[in-house]
């Protein structure tokens, strides 16, 4: 009786596991919300994007920062690294 219950529990654990590729895809598409406190506003604004969209936004911001440094002649600072 106990052996059957233990076998059933182990089978449920293995059945619940997903493949690593599916987990990775779910992580990239999972929605992440952040609060943005803009100047002049009392209440923060909630912004939601997928993880891959947030990565693209951060990369774009880093590119913009580096471009501004180069235009100002302050290119001695190391480039933005994520």
SULURSUL-V272069 format. One record per pair of residues at least 12 apart in sequence whose C-alpha atoms are under 8 Angstrom apart, sorted by the first residue. I is the first residue (numbers start at 1). J is the second residue. Records with the same first field share a line. If there is no record, write none. Layout:
I->J, J
This chain:
27->51
28->50, 51, 52
29->50, 51, 52
30->50, 51
31->48, 49, 50, 51
32->48, 49, 50, 51
33->46, 47, 48, 49
34->46, 47, 48
35->47
58->82
59->82
62->80, 81
63->80
65->80
66->79, 80
